[in-house]
Amino acid sequence: METAKWARVFEIEGHRCFHMAGEFDRPTERSFLVEQAHFNYPLVREVSHACFSTTTRKPSITKKIHEIKEALKNRLYEFIKTFHIHLLVVENAFAIPVNLPLGLALTEAIAETGIPAIAHHHDFFWERKRFLLNAVPDYLAMAFPPNLPSIQHVVINSAADSSLSFRTGISATIIPNVMDFESPPRIDEYSSDIRQSLGLEDDELLILQPTRVVRRKGIEHSIELVRRLKQARIKAKLIISHASGDEGYEYEKRLREYSSLMRVDTLFISDIIKPYRGKTHDGRKIYTPEDVYAHADLVTYPSTVEGFGNAFLEAVYFRKLIVVNNYSVYATDIKPKGFKVIELDDYVDSRAVRLTERILQNPAVAKEMVDHNYELGGKYYSYSFLRRKLNALLSDYFGA
């Protein structure tokens, strides 16, 4: 999502953007598909399984890493030549080592060519427990992230800036996630039936958990909140919009069991939520995340750890009430801006439930909160802010 926003702002400024990746939802004429760039490519997945949760790697794995790296580097050179690339923007591929050969290939290509590059880091490997025990400290030191003269580094919060500097000596520019606050969202007829599609009754609230199903999202808290609202005679369904992703499906299984125990109607709807509208193979209507936001009554965001908080900004942009956990980046970078939300401190307490109940039943208070938040979002997290930051980075390479 942030890649698309950056590309949009670059193009507003008159630049042309091209994409190289292992999977696409971009226009084909500007896309360069490289299967090995996907973290789920079979050989890449095999390498990842062999390199983490252990401290040694087999020579055959080292050989395989370098073979994939060379193939990727050749394709990267081809991408640069085909589209006459002047600047690379590396989106998280230098931060999270789900594709070790890709990080190595990018590092070597940039070192060999000196091509200007912006390394956009959303979260680092040392922030994820599953990467800490590994057999590739040599590769992580080399490429995650690399310290090269032609790379400018961008992080999304102040804590990441401090940790990157402390661990590597690299200084970075802080550019938080953004939304297009200059263009308010619009609701059209297409999504008008979404509540019926999800089986909501007329007096039921649509409570949206707009995240992937991973443990650090703290979705148990959302389930508990819905249960306690139900005890206060507020009917609701909890809608989880995204899939489990790259961290397995055990947590989703746990949430389904917990929902059953708590007697909460929790819907996992990632099969009908996609970047673009359409139809599923069995003829069901596909909605976008924006469609669901537009019809939500409340957004829950009880994460314990976040690099920034894209779903928080989305809820602000769509003028929705937000229940948010006081995770560290929220506490240090977002909360001081003055947003009005329902806060949790790592668990759902009676105070938060009563506040949620009161605001849901008082539309005037709710409107004042969401309008206030939208104004702050436009001030601190807009495309205009991003445009200024990106132009400053480009001027360091190409002049004013």
C-alpha positions in Angstrom: 0.0 0.0 0.0 2.8 2.4 0.8 4.6 1.5 -2.4 1.5 2.6 -4.3 1.3 5.9 -2.4 5.0 6.7 -3.1 4.5 5.9 -6.7 1.5 8.1 -6.9 3.4 11.0 -5.4 6.4 10.5 -7.6 4.1 10.6 -10.7 2.3 13.7 -9.4 5.8 15.3 -9.5 6.3 14.2 -13.1 8.3 11.0 -12.7 7.6 7.6 -14.2 7.5 4.5 -12.0 8.2 0.9 -12.9 7.9 -2.1 -10.6 9.9 -5.3 -10.3 8.5 -8.0 -8.0 7.5 -11.6 -7.7 3.7 -10.9 -7.8 1.8 -7.9 -9.3 -1.4 -5.9 -9.3 0.2 -3.1 -11.3 -0.2 -2.3 -15.0 1.7 -4.9 -17.0 3.4 -2.4 -19.3 5.2 -1.0 -16.3 5.8 -4.3 -14.5 8.8 -6.7 -14.5 7.8 -10.0 -13.1 10.6 -12.1 -11.5 9.3 -15.2 -9.8 12.4 -15.6 -7.6 11.7 -12.2 -6.0 8.6 -13.7 -4.2 9.2 -14.9 -0.7 7.0 -17.9 -1.5 9.0 -19.0 -4.5 9.8 -22.7 -3.6 13.6 -22.4 -3.6 13.5 -19.2 -1.6 11.1 -20.7 0.9 13.5 -23.7 1.2 16.4 -21.4 1.9 14.4 -19.5 4.6 13.4 -22.7 6.4 17.0 -23.8 6.4 18.5 -20.6 7.7 16.3 -19.6 10.6 15.7 -21.3 14.0 19.2 -22.7 13.7 22.7 -21.5 14.0 24.4 -23.4 11.1 23.7 -23.9 7.5 24.7 -26.6 5.1 27.1 -25.9 2.2 24.4 -26.8 -0.2 22.2 -24.0 1.2 25.0 -21.5 0.9 25.4 -22.6 -2.7 21.6 -22.3 -3.4 21.5 -18.8 -1.9 24.2 -17.7 -4.3 22.6 -19.3 -7.3 19.3 -17.6 -6.6 21.1 -14.4 -5.9 22.9 -14.5 -9.2 19.7 -15.2 -11.1 18.0 -12.3 -9.3 20.9 -9.9 -10.0 20.8 -10.7 -13.7 17.1 -9.9 -13.8 17.7 -6.8 -11.8 20.2 -5.6 -14.3 17.7 -6.4 -17.1 15.0 -4.4 -15.3 17.3 -1.4 -15.0 18.3 -1.6 -18.6 14.8 -2.3 -20.0 13.1 0.7 -18.3 16.1 3.0 -18.1 15.9 3.2 -14.4 17.6 6.2 -12.7 16.6 5.5 -9.1 15.7 2.4 -7.2 13.2 2.4 -4.3 13.7 -0.8 -2.3 10.5 -1.5 -0.3 11.4 -3.5 2.8 13.5 -6.0 0.9 16.5 -4.7 2.9 14.7 -4.9 6.2 12.9 -8.3 6.6 14.9 -11.3 5.3 12.0 -13.4 4.0 14.0 -13.4 0.7 17.7 -13.6 1.6 18.9 -13.9 -2.1 16.9 -10.8 -3.1 18.5 -8.6 -0.4 22.0 -9.9 -1.5 21.3 -9.3 -5.2 20.1 -5.8 -4.6 23.1 -5.0 -2.4 25.6 -6.2 -5.0 23.8 -4.6 -7.9 23.8 -1.2 -6.2 27.4 -1.6 -5.1 28.5 -2.5 -8.6 26.6 0.3 -10.4 26.4 3.0 -7.8 22.8 3.6 -8.9 21.0 6.0 -6.5 18.6 4.1 -4.2 16.1 4.8 -1.5 15.8 2.0 1.0 12.3 2.2 2.5 12.3 0.2 5.7 9.0 -0.7 7.4 10.4 -3.0 10.1 13.8 -4.6 10.8 14.7 -8.3 11.3 15.8 -7.6 14.8 12.3 -6.5 15.7 10.9 -10.0 14.8 11.6 -12.9 17.2 11.4 -15.5 14.4 14.6 -14.0 12.7 16.8 -13.6 15.8 18.0 -17.2 15.9 19.6 -17.7 12.5 22.5 -19.2 10.5 23.0 -16.2 8.3 24.5 -13.4 10.4 27.1 -12.8 7.6 24.3 -12.1 5.1 22.2 -10.0 7.6 25.2 -7.8 8.3 25.9 -7.4 4.6 22.4 -6.6 3.2 19.8 -6.1 5.9 20.3 -3.3 5.5 23.5 -2.5 3.5 25.6 0.6 4.2 26.5 1.9 0.8 27.2 5.4 -0.3 24.5 5.6 -3.0 21.7 4.4 -0.7 19.6 6.8 1.4 17.6 5.1 4.1 14.1 5.9 5.1 12.3 4.6 8.3 8.7 5.1 9.4 9.2 5.9 13.1 11.6 7.5 15.5 12.4 4.2 17.3 13.5 2.6 14.0 15.7 5.6 13.3 17.4 5.2 16.7 17.8 1.4 16.4 19.2 1.6 12.9 21.8 4.1 13.9 22.7 2.2 17.0 23.1 -1.1 15.3 24.7 -0.1 12.0 25.8 3.5 12.2 23.4 4.4 9.4 21.4 7.6 9.7 18.0 7.7 8.2 15.2 10.1 7.2 11.9 9.5 9.0 8.9 9.4 6.7 5.7 8.0 8.3 3.0 6.3 6.4 0.5 8.7 4.7 -2.9 9.0 3.2 -4.4 11.3 0.6 -6.1 13.6 3.0 -6.4 16.2 0.3 -8.9 14.0 -1.4 -11.6 12.8 1.0 -13.0 9.2 0.5 -16.1 8.7 -1.6 -18.8 6.1 -1.1 -20.5 4.8 -4.3 -23.3 2.4 -5.0 -21.0 -0.6 -5.5 -20.4 -1.2 -1.8 -23.9 -0.3 -0.6 -24.8 -4.0 -0.2 -21.7 -5.0 1.8 -23.6 -5.3 5.1 -26.1 -7.7 3.5 -23.2 -9.7 1.9 -21.6 -10.1 5.3 -24.9 -11.2 6.9 -25.3 -8.2 9.2 -28.7 -7.5 10.6 -30.1 -4.0 10.6 -29.3 -3.4 14.2 -25.9 -5.0 14.2 -22.6 -3.0 14.2 -19.9 -3.7 11.7 -16.7 -3.7 13.8 -13.7 -3.9 11.5 -10.3 -5.4 12.3 -8.4 -4.1 9.2 -5.2 -6.1 9.6 -3.5 -9.4 8.7 -4.1 -12.3 11.0 -0.8 -12.3 12.9 -0.1 -12.5 16.6 1.2 -9.0 17.1 -2.1 -7.6 15.9 -3.7 -8.6 19.3 -7.0 -9.7 17.7 -8.1 -11.5 20.9 -8.7 -8.0 22.4 -11.0 -7.1 19.5 -13.0 -10.4 20.1 -13.2 -9.6 23.9 -14.4 -6.1 23.2 -17.2 -7.3 21.0 -18.1 -9.9 23.6 -18.3 -7.2 26.3 -20.3 -4.9 24.1 -22.7 -7.8 23.5 -23.1 -8.1 27.3 -24.1 -4.3 27.2 -26.8 -5.2 24.6 -24.8 -3.8 21.6 -25.1 -6.3 18.8 -22.1 -6.5 16.5 -20.0 -8.7 14.2 -16.2 -8.6 14.1 -15.0 -8.5 10.5 -11.3 -9.4 9.8 -10.4 -8.1 6.4 -6.9 -9.6 5.7 -5.4 -13.0 5.5 -2.7 -14.6 7.6 0.2 -13.9 5.2 3.7 -15.1 5.8 3.5 -16.1 9.4 1.4 -19.3 9.2 -2.2 -20.1 10.1 -1.9 -21.3 13.7 -3.0 -17.9 15.0 -6.0 -17.8 12.8 -7.0 -21.3 14.2 -6.6 -20.0 17.7 -8.8 -16.9 16.9 -11.6 -19.1 15.5 -11.5 -21.2 18.7 -11.5 -18.2 20.9 -14.4 -16.5 19.0 -16.4 -19.7 19.6 -15.6 -19.7 23.3 -16.5 -16.1 23.6 -19.6 -16.5 21.5 -18.6 -13.7 19.1 -19.5 -13.8 15.5 -16.1 -13.3 13.8 -15.9 -13.3 10.0 -12.6 -13.9 8.1 -13.3 -12.3 4.8 -10.0 -12.0 3.0 -11.4 -14.2 0.1 -13.7 -11.3 -0.9 -11.4 -8.4 0.0 -8.9 -7.6 -2.7 -7.1 -4.5 -4.0 -9.6 -4.4 -6.9 -13.3 -5.1 -7.2 -14.6 -8.0 -9.2 -16.1 -11.5 -8.7 -14.7 -14.7 -7.0 -14.6 -18.0 -8.9 -17.9 -18.9 -7.4 -19.6 -15.6 -8.4 -19.4 -13.7 -5.1 -18.8 -10.0 -5.1 -15.3 -8.8 -4.3 -14.9 -5.6 -2.4 -11.8 -3.4 -1.7 -10.6 -2.5 1.8 -11.9 1.0 1.2 -15.4 -0.5 0.7 -15.3 -2.1 4.1 -14.0 0.9 5.8 -16.7 3.1 4.4 -19.4 1.0 6.1 -17.6 0.2 9.4 -19.1 1.5 12.6 -15.9 1.1 14.6 -12.3 0.1 13.8 -10.3 -2.0 16.3 -6.5 -1.8 16.2 -5.2 -3.5 19.4 -1.7 -4.3 18.1 1.1 -4.9 20.5 3.8 -4.1 18.0 3.7 -2.0 14.8 6.3 -0.4 12.6 3.9 2.6 12.3 0.2 1.9 12.0 -1.2 2.1 8.5 -4.7 0.8 9.7 -4.7 3.6 12.2 -4.3 6.2 9.5 -6.8 4.5 7.3 -9.4 4.7 10.1 -8.6 8.4 10.5 -8.9 9.0 6.8 -12.3 7.2 6.6 -13.5 9.2 9.7 -14.1 6.1 11.8 -14.0 5.7 15.6 -10.8 3.8 16.6 -10.0 1.5 19.5 -6.2 1.4 19.6 -3.7 -0.3 21.9 -1.0 2.0 23.3 1.8 0.2 21.4 5.2 1.9 21.5 5.2 3.7 18.2 1.7 5.0 18.8 2.8 6.2 22.2 5.9 8.0 21.0 5.1 9.2 17.4 1.3 9.4 17.0 -0.4 10.0 20.3 1.5 13.3 21.0 -0.2 14.7 17.9 -3.5 14.8 19.8 -5.7 12.2 18.2 -8.9 11.3 20.0 -9.3 7.6 20.3 -10.4 4.8 22.7 -7.2 3.5 24.2 -6.3 0.1 25.6 -3.2 -0.5 27.7 -2.5 -4.1 26.6 -5.9 -5.4 27.8 -9.6 -4.7 27.5 -10.8 -3.0 30.8 -14.2 -1.8 31.9 -13.3 1.8 31.3 -12.6 1.2 27.6 -15.8 -0.8 27.2 -17.9 1.9 28.9 -16.2 4.6 26.8 -16.8 2.6 23.6 -20.4 2.0 24.5 -21.0 5.7 25.3 -19.4 7.0 22.1 -21.3 4.5 19.9 -24.5 5.7 21.4 -23.7 9.4 21.0 -23.3 10.3 17.3 -22.5 14.0 18.0 -19.5 13.0 20.2 -18.4 10.4 17.6 -18.5 13.0 14.8 -16.5 15.5 16.7 -13.8 12.9 17.4 -13.5 11.7 13.8 -13.5 15.2 12.3 -10.8 16.3 14.7 -8.7 13.2 13.8 -9.1 13.9 10.1 -7.8 17.4 10.5 -4.7 16.2 12.3 -4.2 13.5 9.7 -4.1 16.1 7.0 -1.6 18.1 8.9 0.9 15.4 9.7 0.3 12.5 7.4 -0.8 13.8 4.0 0.5 13.4 0.5 1.8 17.0 0.7 4.0 16.0 3.6 5.3 13.0 1.6 5.9 15.1 -1.5 8.2 17.5 0.5 10.2 14.6 2.0 10.7 12.8 -1.3 11.7 15.9 -3.1 14.3 16.6 -0.5 15.7 13.0 -1.0 15.7 13.4 -4.8 17.5 16.8 -4.6 20.4 15.1 -2.8 20.9 12.9 -5.9 19.9 15.1 -8.8 19.9 18.7 -7.5 17.0 21.1 -7.0 
